[in-house]
Structure formats: C-alpha cells, structure tokens
Amino acid sequence: MDKVNGIEIYEAQNRTELLAGLEAKSENILIKGDYYKEVRNIMDTHLPEHESIGVGLGSAGMLSILNYAVEAVRTSFSDADKIDKKIDRRLNLYKVKKITDDSLLLSLKQLDY
C-alpha cells in the first residue's frame, strides 16, 4: 500500500494481487504492468454508473433487476475460471478514476455518495 498525495493506493500487477485488493475493499487500486489492459477490457464491459442510474430511475427500478439477472446469467455461462469471475463481480463496486498508457486507477464507488 502506497500513499500518493495523502491518499492510500493499493498497487496490483496481476490477478492475485488485484483480487486481494478487491477483497480488502481498498479505496483506490492502481493496476500496473501488462495486466492493466485486461482489467481495462473488463471495465469496458461494465455499464457506467451514470447510465445505470438513468436506467434505474427511468424504469422505476425494473430494468435494474433485469440488468442484474442478465449479468448473473452471463457470469454463470462464462468460460472464465472462478478467480476471474470473482474479480469481475467485485469490479462492479469500482469505477475507473484515471487511465494512462501503462496503468489504471480504480476507486470505490461508495466513496462518492
């Protein structure tokens, strides 16, 4: 765990380190190295927070339930191993805060509320 500008940042360079940071619910996670490209692709498949809020409000919450069901079916039929599925589920709690050419900074969504 490093501190940058007084903010604690957990650094991960592979899926084992990332899973440890996700399970600890680290407030900020910095993914470096070649693994950040894979996580960036996973984050691109997640619905952005501002869009999911709009869908939830516009449908009185009904589409949010449908979105959850579709996500559960997609995950259960995925050919990814257990660790990748667990990482994908836990990444839903995070949003992309900053992207550079060699790293990705994630922050816990609940800190924004």
N, C-alpha and C positions, 0 to 999 in steps of 0.2 A: 504494500500500500504506500503510495507516494502522495505528497502534498504539492499542489500547484496553486499558487495564489491563495493559500489558506484552505483550499478545497481538497478533501481526500479523494484520490483517484486510484481505483484498483486496476492494475495492468494485467492483461491476458494476451498470450501469444499462441495459445492452442485451445482446443475444445475442453480439455480437462481443467485448465486454469479458468476459462470462461464459465464453466458450469459451477466451479467453486465460488466465483464472484456472484453469479446469479442466485445460488442457493443462500448465500450470506446476505442477499438483497443489498449489495453495495450501492451507494447512492449514485456514483459515477464509475463507469467501467470504460477503460481505454483499451481498445483491441489493436494490437500492432502486428507487424510481420505479414506473412502471406495469408494467415488465417482471416484477416480483416475483410478480404474480398468475399470469402464465403459467408461471413456474417452479414456483410452488406447486401448480398443477394437474398438472404433470409429476410432481412428487414424490409427489402423492397417488396416482398410478397405480403407483408402485413398492411392492413388498412390504416392510413394515417389517422391520428387522433381527431383532428378537426373534421374529417369526413365521417368517422364513426359516430361522433357526437351529433352531426347533422342528420345522419340516418336514424339514429335513436330518437331524436326529438321529432323529426318529421313523420315517423311511423308510430309514434306513441310507444316506442319500445318493442314493437312486434318484430321488426326486421333485425333488431339486435339479437333476439332469440334465434331467429333463422340463421343469422351470421355465425352465432356460436355453434349451432347444430352442423352447419356446413364445415366449419373449421374442425369440429370433432370427427366428422366422417373422413375429411381429408387426411387428418393426422392418423387415424386408425388404419387407413388403407395405404399409407405411405410405406415405401420400401426402405426408409431410413431406419437406422438402428435405434435402440432405446435411448441412448445418450443424446443423439441428435433430436429426437422427438421431445425429450425433456428440455433441451436448450431452446427449441423453437417455441414451446409453450411458455417458458419463463421470459423469453424475449418480448412477449406481448406486454409485459409490465414496464418496458423501457421504450424510450423514444430516442431517435438519432439527434444528438445535440450539435455535433460537428463532424465533418468529413474532410480528410486531407488525402494526399496521394498515397500515404502509407499507413494511415490509422483511421479509426472510427471511434468517436466518443459517444457513449450512451449515457442517458440519465434516467433515473427512476421517475416514471410519470406522476406518481402520487405526490412528489415534492412540489409540483406545480399547482396543486389545489389548495 
